[in-house]
Amino acid sequence: MTRSFNLADLFEIVADAVPDKLALVAGDARLTYRELDERANRAAHHLAAAGIGPGDHVSILAYNRAEWIETQIAAWKLRAVPVNVNYRYTADELAYVIGDSESAALVGERSLIARLGAARGELGRLRHVLVIEDGSDDEVDGARYEEALAAASPDRDFAERSSDDLYLLYTGGTTGMPKGVMWRCEDIFMSAMFGGNLLGDPVSKPEELGTKALDGGVTTMVCAPMMHGAGMWVAWIALTSGSTLVLWTGRRFDTAAVLEVAERESAQVLLLVGDVMARPIADRLAAAPGAHDLSNVIAIGTGGAATSPDVKARLHELIPSLLVVLDAFGGSETGASGQAVEPAADGSPRFMPRSADVAVLDESLRRVPPGSDAIGQLARTGRIPLGYWKDEAKTAKTFVTGADGERWALQGDMARVDADGSIILLGRGSLVINTGGEKVFVEEVEAALKTHPAVYDALVVGVPDDRLGSRVAAAVSLAAGAAPVTPDELITHCRTAMAGYKVPRDIRIVDEVKRSPAGKADYRWARSLHT
């Protein structure tokens, strides 16, 4: 069989090279590459028997667990397309992603599928559900995952695949409702998974991964959720390098328990989500010296949110074996774009691009010269996505072509270029709050607040938070004659309409929300109320 850059092909090449190597540790599950491959084969055969084939979409609704990886591999084995679904979403939000992606199958945990409730009836294209048991007794219709795998063939007898097969990543993004970013498998592998070579040039052909896997790889513990790009990409860096992938499977980030797993599995690399995970780890290590043996840890990677310089310094002090804290920068539309370096003089985040494909563009889509004061949009060319799933308007706005014919993906960040080529980030071109690695679209939260009968106007902003990086906050004015309402009541109201991470943590009730005569929001004023 001719091998392609379809991610199932890449995994199989590594599995054949190191079949007895421990591939995955996820809670009680411990699978070698051979065992993981066989379980993915079984899952693929079951899905195929249910009518799932090339081009069909398979939604995955689960916390970090072995079945997440198995299902993802299984879908690609069939040339189907796995779809990441955020387990924090409400019923309507879950139904939106599953429905918008036109998923033909849903593989998920029993309690999470139950969350869909009546919204499941609106998913007309969904024709198969595979239920992962999670200890709940919720009543949901569907085949049982373990029974389905036990009845299916472990053989690897699938059709040839293509490097053009689709990788679809749903992201909260900057335009309200989640949208699916469409990549070719080969392009996401090169742009976000380092092309099989973290420190050098990417492989030129898939078969090279088998030879590289014989070098042994490293034990990589991913604490970030698999349903986000950062966690997924690092997991696949591990699985395509012959490494051992350890998943944190807790429903919440439990610092002591995370460190116990890292110690037990002799983790060498930890993937965290910025300060929201790194700061509690530093605090725990400082408060309980000697309680956790992290002497095998040589690198900590962070993604999804920034890590403060003081936290990085503390981690180096508290983990003597630690060689580097890699604070990656990137996005769903641009992949892994670069590595954070020391902040600019004014404290603005600064990173060094991975390649010349990453640039800052002016309004004419020309590169901003290094050392100038010109401000432009951060962008990437070369191996970038095909566009957004079913959204030509947003695709045209984000994926643009310059006068010279070069096609770019615009990330949405405003930036300038320092004299040394590093890029200084100045802020989002649109209003998005990054809270603990989750993106929150402020207009969506404002709209939710305004559905309360007592609310007349609202502005939502992100304010600094030591743990989350930013937290969601709001300024609210009440309608004339409205019954009194408290901030806590407004917070409770929001929780019925959206995922918990989007709900404002602080609400200030004011006489009037400040806007310009034209109605333009004064977000600086709103932020000052909290800072």
N, C-alpha and C positions, 0 to 999 in steps of 0.2 A: 504494500500500500504506500502511495506517495504521501509524505507528511507535509502538512501545511502549518501556518501559524494560528490555526484554530486552537483555542486554549485547551481543549480536550486532547488534541494531538500532542501538544507540548507536554501535558501531564503524562500521557501514556509513554512518551519517549523516556521521561525520567523514571517512571514506574518500572519500565523494562530494564533500565540500567541499574537501579538499586531497589529491587523488589522487596527485600527483607529489611530495608531501612525503615525506622519508625517515621511515619509521615505526619500523623495527626494525633494530638492529644486534646481532647475536648471533654471536660468533666470526667466521667468514668470511661469514656471511649478512648481506646488506644489502638490505632490502626497502622499497619505497615503500608508501604506504597502498593503492594500487591492486594492487600485486603481493602484498601480504600478504592482501588480501581475496580475490584470485583463488586463492591457494594454500589458503586456508581453505575456499573454495567447493569446490575439488577434493577436499579431505579430507572435507568434509560429504557430497558426492555418493558418495564411496567408502563411507563408513559407512552411508549410506542404502541403497546397493546390497547391503550386508551385513546389512540388516534392522534397522538402528538407527533409531529414530524418537522421537517425542515421549514424554518421561518415562523413556526408557532411560538408564542410567548408563554413562559412559565413563571408566574409570580411566586416569590419565596417570602413568606411571612413568618419569621422566627427570630428569636434571640440567637446569639452565637452558640453554635452547636455543630456536631459532626454532620448532621443531616443537611445543614446549609451548604457545606462544601460538596457533599455527595450529590445534592440536587443540581447544583450549578454545573458540576462536571457532567452529570447525566444529560442535562439539556444540551450542552455543546456537543456531546457525543452524537446526538440526533440531529445536529445542525439547527436545533431550536434555540431560543433566546431566553436566558434567565433574566428575571426582572426583580430588582431589589425593592422591597416594600418596607417602609419605616414602621417598626412595631409600636412607635409612640403615637401614631395617628389615631384619630377618632374614627368612628364607623364611616362617616361620610368621606373623610380623607382617604381611608383605606379603599373604599369603593371607587373613589376617583382614580387612584393610581392603577388598580386592577382593571377598571373599565377603560381608562384612557389608553393603557398599554395594549388593550384588546387581548388580554391573556386568555388562553384556551384552557390552562390548567393552573391550579393553585396548590402549592405545597406549604403547609403551615402548621403551627402548633394549635392544638385544640382550643385553648383559651383565647388565642388571638383570632382564629377564624370565627369563634363565637361572638367576638366583639363586633363583627360586621352586622349581626342581627338582621333586621328586615332589609338592610341595604344590599345584602347578598342577592336578593331577588331581582335587583336592577341590573345584574351582570349577565346580560343575555348571551355573551360570547363564551362565558365560562362553562366548559362542559365536563371537567373532571377536577375532583378535589382529593388530595392525599393528606391525611391527617397524622401529624406527629404527636404522639402522646406526651403531655407535659405535666401529668398528675392531676389535671382538672377533671371534673365530671360534667362539663358543659355538653349539651346535646348538639352535635353537628353531624351533618351527612357527609359521607366520603369514605374512601378506602383507607384502611389503617396502614401506616407506613411500613412497619416491620413485617406485617403479614404480607403486604404486597411484595416486598423485597424477597421474602422467603420463598414465594411462589414463582419468582422470575428467574431467568437464566443469568448466570454469572459470566457467560461467554462474551468475548469482545468480537462481535461480528457485524459491525456497522459499516455503512457506506463511507466512501472517501469524503473528506471535508475540504473547506476552502479557507484561505487567509482572509477572504472577503466576508466570511460569516460574521454576523452582527454581535456586538457587545453593546448592551443598552443599560445606561446608568440613569436612574431617576434621581433628580436633585431638587431641593427646595428653591435654589437659585435666587434670582432677583426680580422675578416677574409674577409673584403671587403663587398660583397653584403649581405643584411639582411638574416638572417636564422631563422627558426622556432624552438624554444625550446619546446620539447614535455614533458609535465608533466601528470601524473595521477591527476584527480581532488582532490583526497584525499591527495596526497603528496603536491601539491601546497597550499592547505588549511592549512596544518600543518607547512610547511616550510616557507611560505611567509605571511600568514594571521593569524598566531599565534594560529591556531587551536581552535578559539572561546574563547580564554582566554589570553588576552594581557599580564597579569602579573603573570600567573601561568601555571600549567600543562594543556595541550590541553584536550578538551572533549574526552571521550572514545566512545561515540555514538552520532549520529546526533541529536537525540531527546532532548539532554541536552540543545541545543541552545534555544529551546522554553522557558524553565524555566529561563535561564539566561537573555533572552530578557525582561522578566517582570521587571527586575531591572531598566530599563529605558534607559540605554545607555547614550551617550553624543552626542552633536551636533558637527559634524566633517566637517570642510570645506576643500575641496581638491582643491588646486590651480594648482597642477601638472596635466599634460594632462592624460586623461584616456587611451590614446593609448600607454603609457609607463607603465612598471611594477610598479613603485613606486606609481603612482596615482591610478592605478587599484587595487593594493593590499590593500591600505588604504581604498579605497571605499568599498571593500568587507569586510574588518574588520568591517566597520560601518554597512553594510547591513546584516551581520550575527550576529550582537549583539543587534539589536533593536534600534540602534542609528538613528539620523537624519543626512543624508548625504547632504551637501551643495556643489554644484559644481560651481567653477568659470567658467563662460561660455564666457568670453570675448575672442576675437580673439588675443588680445595682453594682456600682464600683465600690467594693469593699477593700480598702487599702491593705489591711493586715492579711486578708485572704489572698489578695493578688500577690503580695510578696511571698506568702507561703508557697503558692504554686510556682512562682519564679524560682524559689530556692529548691523546691522538690524536683523540678524538671531541669535544673542547672541551665536556666535560660541565659543565653549570651547576648541576645538583642531583645529589647522591650519596645513595643510600639504603644505610645500613649497619645491622648488628645490634649495637647497643650497644658496650660496651667491647671485645668479642671482635674487632671489626673496627676500631673507631675508635682504640683505643690503638695497635695496630701501625702504623696510618697516621701517627699523630702521631710515633711513634718513628722511622719511616722518614724523614719529612720533616725531623726534627731531626738525624738522623744523616747525611743527604745533602742539605744545603741547596743549592738551585738545580738539583737533579737532575730535578725534575718541575715543569712549568709548569701550575699549577692556577689561573691568573689568571682563568679563566672561572667558577670555582666560586663561587656566591653563597649556596648553602644546602646544608646537610647534614641529612638526616632520619635518625633512628634509630628502630627499632622492634623488637619482639620481646624486648628486654632493655634495661635502663637504661644510660645513659651517665654516667660520673662527672663531677662538676663540674670536676675538675682536667683531665680529658681535653678537655672542651669549651673550657676556657680556652686550652689548648695549641693546639687547632685554630684558634681565632681568631688566635692569635699567629703561627702558622706559615703560614696562608693569608690574606694581607691582604685579598683580595677577598671573603672570607666575611662575609656579613651576619648569618646566623642559623644556629644549630644547633637544629633542631626535634626534641625528644625526645618522640615521641608515646606516648600511653598508651591501651591498649584491650585488646580480647580477641575471641576468635572468637564469643562470645555477645553482645558489646556493640558491636562495630565500633570506630571511632576515637573514644574518649571524651573526650580532652582533650590538653593540651600541658603537659609538665613545666615547672615553675618552680623557683626556688631551694629547696633542701631545708629542712625544718623545723629548728628550733634543735637538736633532738637527732639530726639527720642523716637523719631519715625522709624518704623520697621524697614530693614534693608536686606536684600538678598542678592546673591550672585547667580545669574542665569546659568542653566546647565549647558546651553549651546547658543549659537547665533540665531537659532530659530525663535528665541524669546527676545522681544524688543518692546520699546515704548513708541507708540505711533502718534503723530500729530493728526489734525483734522483731515489732512489730505492723505492719510495712511502712509506717510513717509516716516522713516525712523528718526526719532529724536536723537541728536548727537550727544555723546557723553560730555559731561562737564557743563552743558548749557543749563539755563534756568527754565527751559521750555518744559511744559507739563503736557502729558498726553495720556493715552490709554495703554495699559499693559496688554500685550497680545502675543500670540504664538502662530507661527507658520509651519509648513512641512507636514508632519504627521498629526493632523488634527481631525476632529469629528466630521462626519458627513452632514450633520445638522441636528435639529430637534425632531423627534418623532411626531408626525402629524401636525407640524406647526411651521408652515412656510414663512409666515410673517416674522416670527421670532428668529427663525433661521437666517433670514435675510438681514436682520438687524445685528446679529452676533457674529455671523460668519460672512466676512466681507472680502471683496477683491479690489486691490489697488489698481492704479492706472497702468502699472507694469505687468498686470496679470497675476500677481502673487496673492494667494488666498490666505486670509488671517482669521483666527478666532480671537475675539475680544473678550477679555476676562471680566471687564466691568470695573477694574481698579484704576484710579488715576495715579500717575507716577511720574518721576523724572529720573534721569540717568546720571549717576555720579561720574567723576572723571576717570575712575578706575573701572568703569563698566558695570558696577553694581547698580541695582535698581532700588530707589527709595519710594516706598508706598505712601501715598498721601490720603487714601480713603476710597470708599466705593463711589462709583459714579452714580449709583442708585442707592437708595436707603435700605441697607440690610444690616441686621444685627447678628453677629456671630457669638452665640452664647454656648459655651461648652462644646464647640464643634458643630452645633446645629445652626442653620441659617434661618433667620426670622424676617419675614417681609413685613415692614411696619404698617403698610396700608391694610394688610389683612387683619392685624391686631386692632388697628383703629376702627375698622369696619365692625369687628366683633363688639368692641366697646359701645359703639353707637347703636347697636341693636337693643341695648338696655333702654327701657322707656324713659329713664331719668336723665340719660346722657344727651347733651346738646352737641358737644364738640369734643374732640380728643386728638392728641398728638402722642406718638409713641417713639421713644428713643432708646438707644443703648447707652448705658453708663458703666464706668469701670467697675469690675468686680474681681477681687483677689483670686477667687476660686474658678469662676466661669470665664474670666477674661472680660466679658460684658454681660450685663443682665438687662432684661427688658423692663422698662419703666414707662410711665405715662403721666400726662397732664390732662385732666378732664374738667370740663365745665358742664353744669347741669341746666336742664331746660327750665324755663320760667314756670313756676307753679308746681314743679315736680316734687314728689314726695322725697324726703331726705334719704340718701343712700350713702353707705360707708365704702371705703376702699375695699374692705374685705368682701363686701357683697358684690362689688364689681368684679373682683378676682374670681369669686365663685361662679358668677355669670359667664365669664370667659372660658372657664374650664369645661362648660357644657358644649362649647362650640369649636374647640381646637385642642391640639396636643398640649400637654402640660408645659413643655419647654417654651411655647410661644406666649404663655400667659404672663402678663406683667407681674413682677414681684413687688414693685413699688408703684403706688398711684397717688398723685397729689390732686386734690380737688380744688380748683381755682375759680375765681369769679368769671374770668374770661380767658379763653385760649387765644394767645397772641398770634395774629396773622396780619399780613400786609393788606392794604386796601384792595388789592387784586385777589386776596384770599390765599396768598402763598404762606405756607406754614413757617413759623419761626422755630425751627428745631433747636437752634442754639439756646433760645430762651427756655424751651422745655427741658433741655438737658441741664441748664443751670439750676433748675428747681431741685435737682437731685444731687448735684455735685458742689 
